[in-house]
Amino acid sequence: MNAHTPGPWTFEVDEWHPCYVRNQYKTAIIAQVVGDSAETEWNAHLIAASPDLLEAARMIADECADVNVPSLGAMVKLCAAIAKAEGK
């Protein structure tokens, strides 16, 4: 079960509003990123990629757990990022 709005999320900006991240149906705003710099836009892109990044991280963690491929430090960091994304 997801505790967040399912992805994919999309990034959009228009002349009247700051950067928005919306759900796939564009019926809900996930985030509004305020600012007028390129950094603001990149932050919105990163937020929009979050569901995809979490899914990829879960896949890597699951696939590598049994074969012990990544370094212990990398796996600890990956698992911590997954936990943070899942609000744990």
C-alpha positions as a Markdown table, in Angstrom:
| # | Residue | x | y | z |
|---|---|---|---|---|
| 1 | Met | 0.0 | 0.0 | 0.0 |
| 2 | Asn | 1.3 | 3.4 | -0.9 |
| 3 | Ala | 1.1 | 6.2 | 1.7 |
| 4 | His | 1.5 | 8.8 | -1.1 |
| 5 | Thr | -0.4 | 9.8 | -4.2 |
| 6 | Pro | 0.5 | 7.1 | -6.8 |
| 7 | Gly | 2.7 | 8.2 | -9.6 |
| 8 | Pro | 3.5 | 9.1 | -12.2 |
| 9 | Trp | 3.7 | 12.8 | -11.2 |
| 10 | Thr | 4.1 | 15.5 | -13.8 |
| 11 | Phe | 5.9 | 18.9 | -13.6 |
| 12 | Glu | 4.3 | 22.0 | -15.0 |
| 13 | Val | 4.7 | 25.7 | -14.9 |
| 14 | Asp | 2.8 | 28.5 | -16.6 |
| 15 | Glu | 3.1 | 32.3 | -16.7 |
| 16 | Trp | 0.6 | 32.8 | -13.8 |
| 17 | His | 1.8 | 30.3 | -11.3 |
| 18 | Pro | 5.0 | 28.9 | -9.8 |
| 19 | Cys | 6.2 | 25.4 | -10.5 |
| 20 | Tyr | 3.6 | 22.7 | -9.8 |
| 21 | Val | 3.8 | 18.9 | -9.5 |
| 22 | Arg | 0.5 | 17.2 | -10.2 |
| 23 | Asn | -0.8 | 13.7 | -10.1 |
| 24 | Gln | -1.0 | 11.8 | -13.4 |
| 25 | Tyr | -4.6 | 12.9 | -14.0 |
| 26 | Lys | -3.8 | 16.5 | -13.2 |
| 27 | Thr | -6.7 | 16.5 | -10.7 |
| 28 | Ala | -4.5 | 17.2 | -7.6 |
| 29 | Ile | -1.5 | 19.4 | -6.9 |
| 30 | Ile | 1.2 | 17.3 | -5.1 |
| 31 | Ala | 3.6 | 20.3 | -4.5 |
| 32 | Gln | 3.9 | 23.9 | -5.3 |
| 33 | Val | 7.6 | 25.0 | -5.6 |
| 34 | Val | 7.9 | 28.7 | -5.1 |
| 35 | Gly | 10.8 | 30.8 | -6.4 |
| 36 | Asp | 12.1 | 32.4 | -9.6 |
| 37 | Ser | 15.3 | 30.6 | -10.2 |
| 38 | Ala | 16.4 | 27.6 | -12.2 |
| 39 | Glu | 17.0 | 25.8 | -8.9 |
| 40 | Thr | 13.2 | 26.1 | -8.2 |
| 41 | Glu | 12.4 | 24.4 | -11.5 |
| 42 | Trp | 15.0 | 21.6 | -10.8 |
| 43 | Asn | 13.5 | 21.1 | -7.3 |
| 44 | Ala | 10.1 | 20.6 | -8.9 |
| 45 | His | 11.5 | 18.1 | -11.4 |
| 46 | Leu | 13.1 | 16.2 | -8.5 |
| 47 | Ile | 9.8 | 16.1 | -6.6 |
| 48 | Ala | 8.0 | 14.9 | -9.8 |
| 49 | Ala | 10.5 | 12.1 | -10.1 |
| 50 | Ser | 10.1 | 10.9 | -6.5 |
| 51 | Pro | 7.6 | 8.0 | -7.1 |
| 52 | Asp | 9.8 | 6.7 | -9.9 |
| 53 | Leu | 13.0 | 7.0 | -7.8 |
| 54 | Leu | 11.4 | 5.2 | -4.9 |
| 55 | Glu | 10.2 | 2.4 | -7.1 |
| 56 | Ala | 13.7 | 2.0 | -8.6 |
| 57 | Ala | 15.3 | 2.1 | -5.2 |
| 58 | Arg | 13.0 | -0.6 | -3.9 |
| 59 | Met | 13.7 | -2.8 | -7.0 |
| 60 | Ile | 17.5 | -2.4 | -6.5 |
| 61 | Ala | 17.3 | -3.1 | -2.8 |
| 62 | Asp | 15.2 | -6.2 | -3.4 |
| 63 | Glu | 17.3 | -7.6 | -6.2 |
| 64 | Cys | 20.7 | -6.9 | -4.4 |
| 65 | Ala | 19.7 | -8.1 | -1.0 |
| 66 | Asp | 20.1 | -11.8 | -1.8 |
| 67 | Val | 23.3 | -11.5 | -3.9 |
| 68 | Asn | 25.1 | -9.0 | -1.6 |
| 69 | Val | 26.4 | -7.0 | -4.7 |
| 70 | Pro | 26.5 | -3.4 | -3.4 |
| 71 | Ser | 28.8 | -2.3 | -0.6 |
| 72 | Leu | 27.3 | -2.3 | 2.8 |
| 73 | Gly | 27.5 | 1.5 | 3.0 |
| 74 | Ala | 25.6 | 1.9 | -0.3 |
| 75 | Met | 22.9 | -0.6 | 0.8 |
| 76 | Val | 22.5 | 1.2 | 4.2 |
| 77 | Lys | 22.1 | 4.5 | 2.5 |
| 78 | Leu | 19.7 | 3.1 | 0.0 |
| 79 | Cys | 17.5 | 1.5 | 2.7 |
| 80 | Ala | 17.6 | 4.7 | 4.7 |
| 81 | Ala | 16.4 | 6.7 | 1.7 |
| 82 | Ile | 13.6 | 4.3 | 1.1 |
| 83 | Ala | 12.6 | 4.5 | 4.7 |
| 84 | Lys | 12.6 | 8.3 | 4.6 |
| 85 | Ala | 10.5 | 8.3 | 1.5 |
| 86 | Glu | 8.0 | 5.9 | 3.2 |
| 87 | Gly | 7.9 | 8.1 | 6.3 |
| 88 | Lys | 9.6 | 5.6 | 8.6 |
